[in-house]
């Protein structure tokens, strides 16, 4: 692995525990936050995985807001809001950055991507300036399938020298598109981009130049790909799918 200062923008985060008034309300009552102190990031890709409800999306959202991204997604230039549902966690995070400055970046969250696409169309209806959709493949994201719009974002809007925070990017992608995403991910990391990704996809998780943190028992466990629950449960199902389906039904 190269020196962290040479290749990344966000080195680590630290929870300012002494400033949190109490740990009895959301999101501070999550086990992962109760036990959390700091987390180091890989120069290329950091994966955060775990079961539903463990706090992956909450943490990614807080990191993105603390970095300056819009809570519902987009670049730092987006300021739309359809529903203020984000937590206060970002106020209690300290971001440890390197001397390098990211030229750009994007916060992708699957659950509010529709709102982002709508905001782009609304901005393009306003007079003056080139259409924003030109940076997204030249076509409204609403005029593409959900999966096509996700992939169009990665192909046309994502560039090198940037920080990207992705929350469940596989949500709209077919298995083949997820495989293609690995290739695009590698192209962008080779162009000095850094990714922090929460995912349930064992395909995307296979990208080798990465650190994997699995949230389990209220802790961040640094683990190898083949030791993750995502890998083992998927492998077990594919190798024994007839038996498992028979038992389930």
N, C-alpha and C positions, 0 to 999 in steps of 0.2 A: 504494500500500500504506500502511496506517495505521502509526503508530508501534508497534513491537513491544511496548513496555511497556503499551500501551493495550488490546491484544487477546489476548495469549497468556500462557501459564503457564510453558512451557518454551522458553527463548530459544535455548539451544545446549547442546552437550555437548563435553567435552574429554577426550581420552585421557591418563591420567597415565603417560606413557611411561617416565618416570624410575623409577617404582615397579615396573614389570614386570621380573621377574628374568631372563627369557629369551624369545625369540621363536621357539623351535623346536618348541613343542608347541601343540596346539589350545587356544583359538581364536586364539592370538597368531601362529600361523604362517600364518593366512589373509592373502593379499596385501592385502586391504582394511584389515586391522588393522595390518599392518606399515607401511603408508603413511599411516595415519590420524593426524590431529592433533586437529581439531575440526570441528564441523558446526553450521551455523545452521539454525533451523527457521522455517517460514512461520507467521504468526499464525493462519492458518486450517487449511490442509492441507499436509503434507509427504509426498510419495510417495518411496519407495525401491524401485527396480526393478533387475532384472538377472537373469542366468542362474542356474539352480540351482547351489548350491554356492558362490556368491560371498560369502555371509555375511549376507544380509538378515535372516533370521530370528534368527540369532545376535545381531546388533546390536539388533534390536527387543526381544528377550528381555532383554538386558542393560539397556537403557533402562528397560523396565517394572519389572524387579526393583529397580533403583536408585531408581525413583520410589516403590517400596513395594508394588507389585502382587505377587500370588502368581505364582510362576514358571509354573504351568500355566494361568493365566488367572483372570479374575474381577476383583472389586474388591479394595481393600486389606483388606477384612474376611475374604476367603477364605484359608484356610491348609491346604487339603487337599494331599496329595501321593501320587501313585500310583507315580511313578518319578523320582528325583532325577537328571535328565539335563541340567540347565542348566549352562552354563559359568561360569567364574570372572570373566568379562569385566566384570560389573557392579561388581566391587570396584575396578576401575581406571578407572571413568568418573566425571567430575565433571559434575553437572548444574547449568547456570546458569539459575536461575529468575528470573521477574519478581517484582515486589512483589505481584502478584495471586495469590490462593490459589484453586485449583480446588475447587469445592464437592463434586465427585464425579469418577468416572472408571472406566475399565474396560480390561482387557487381554484382547483376543480373539485366541486362537490356534487356528486351524482344527484342528490335529492333536490337541489335547487338549480340544476342546469337549465331547465325549461324557463325559469325566471330570467336567467342570464341571457338566453337566446332572445327572449321577448324584449329585454332592455336594449339589446343591440339593434333590433328592428326599429324600436321607438326612437333611438338616437339617430338612426339613418334617415328617418322621416323628417328630422329637423333640417332647415336650410343651412348651407355653408359647409365647406370642407369635404374631403373625400369620404365615401361610405366606409364605415367601420368593417362591414362584412368583407371588404376587399382583403382584409388581413386574416379572414377565416375561410378562404377558398373562393370568395367572390359570390357566394350563394347563401341566402338566409339559412341559418341553422334549422329553422322550422320547416324548410322545404326539403330537408333531408331526413332520413330515418334517424332514430335515436342513436343507433350505432355509428351510422355514417357521420353524424354531426360530431360525436365524440372523437372519432378518428381524424376528421377534418381539422379539428382543433389542434391535435398533436402534430399533424403534417404541416399545417400552414401558419398557425399562430405561435407555436413553440419554436424558439430559436436557441442558439448557444449562449453561453455566458449568463445564464439565468437560474433562478431558484423556482422550482415547481413543487407545489404541495397538492397531492392528489388523494381524494377520499373516495375509495371504491371505484376506480376508473373502469373496472371490468363490468360494471353494472349493465351497460348496454352493448357490450362487445361479445361477439360469437367467439368460440374457441380459436378459430383461425385468425380473427382480428386480434385476439389476445397474444397469439404467437407473433403476429406482425408488430404489435406494440413493443415487444421485446427488442426487435430490430431497431425501431425508431428510438426507443429509450437509449440504446447503446450509441446510436448516432449522436444524440444530444449530449450524453455524458462525455463522449470523445470531443465534443465542442465546448467542454468546460461548463456543462450544466449540472446542477445538483437536484436530486429528487428526494422527497419524503412522501412515502406512499402507505396508506392504509388499504389493505386488500384482503379478500377472501379467496383470491384466485391462486391455485397451486401452479398455474401456468406462468403468470406474471412473476410470481414469487421465485421462480427458478433462475431469474437473472443473477449471474454469479458474482458480479463486482458490487457487492452489497453487504450490509449488516441487517440481520433479521432479529427483531425484538418480538417475542411472543408474550402477550399478556396472559398470565395464568397465576392463580392464587394471589392476586393483588400485587404481582411483581412483574418487572420487565426482565425476561429471560433471554439472553443472547444465545441463539441456537443456530445450528446448521440446517440447511434446507431439508435434508432427508430425515431430520429429527423433529420436524414440525408436525403438529397435529393435522395441518392441511395436507401435507404430503402423505402421511401414513393412512389417514382415513380415506383419501381419494384412491390411493393405490389399493387398499384393501377392498374398496367397493368395486373398482374396475376388474380386479382379479377374481372376485367372488360375487359378481352382481346377481347372477341367477339365484344363488343360495340366499343372499341377503334380501332380495325382493320377495322371494318365497316366504321367508320368515316374517317380513313386514306385512304381507298380505294374508 
